[in-house]
Amino acid sequence: MATVGPSQRSSRGYCHPEVKPYAQGWSKGEHTPPVHIIITVVAGRMEFIMASQRFVVEPGDELFYPAHVVHSARNLYDGTSQMMESAKRCNLAGDG
């Protein structure tokens, strides 16, 4: 497994942050990521359902969902939403 240098991770321990677009009407049914994920909405409005709770997030809002937690997501915005997404804990340089 490759190590991740300081330029590829944030101070919070997340790595490879990436801004992704989600088209109007986009949705993804229940799924379970194998890693912790953190998202920050850059533009638009998104809905997440996690553990029977509904979260609506807008620009500047941040949402964390732990690994192995079933959730669903959809774009509520009348246009393209954008989210910065990052996984928690890659194989970090210096992390045993």
N, C-alpha and C positions, 0 to 999 in steps of 0.2 A: 504494500500500500504506500503510495507517495505521501510525503509530508507536505504540509501547507506552511508557507512562509508568512511572516507578519503582514506583507502587502496583500495577502489573500484572505485575511480574516479581520473581523472587527474586534474592538476592545471587549465586547461582551462574549466572545468565544464562538461567534458564528462565522461561517466561511463562505466564500464565493457568492456574496450578495449579487442579485441580478434583478433588474426591473423587467417584468413581463406584462404584456398586454392581454386583456380579456375582452373579447368582442361583446357587443350588445347581445343579450340573450344567452350568453355562455353559462353553462352549469356543469357540475361534476357531481354525480351521485355519491353515495357513501363509499368511502375508501379509507385506507389505513396506511399512513406513511411509516417507514421503518426508522425514521430519525425525527428528532425534535425539529420543528419548523417555526420560524418567526416571520411574520409578514407586516409590512407597513404600507398602507394605501397611499399612493402618490396622487392618483386622480380617480374620480368616479365614486362608486358606492358598491360594496360587496356584502353579501350575507353568508354567514357560516352557521351551520347547525352542528353542535358538538355536545355530547352527553345530554341530549334533550334540551339544550339551551340554545337560544337564537341570539347571534351577535351580528349587528349591522355596523360595519366599519366604513369610515369616510376618510378623506385626505388628512394625513397626520396621525390617524389612529393606528395602533399596533396590536397585533393579536399573536399569541403564542399557543401552539398546540403540540402536546407531547407525542412522542413516538408511540405507535400502536394504539392511538385513540381514533375511533371511527368518527368521521365527520363528512359533511357535504358542503359545497360552496356554489354560489351563483352570483352573477353580475346583476345588480339591481339598477344600474345607471342606464340612462337613455343615450348610450354611446359606449365607447371603449373605456374600461377601467384599467388602471395600471397599479401593480403591486410590486414592491421590492420584497423579494423572498430570499431566505437564507436558511441553511441547515445548521443545527447546533452540533458542535464538536466533530470536526473532521479529524484525521490523524494529524494532530498539531505537532510541529517541531518541538521537541522537549517534553511532550506528554508521553510518559511511559507507555 
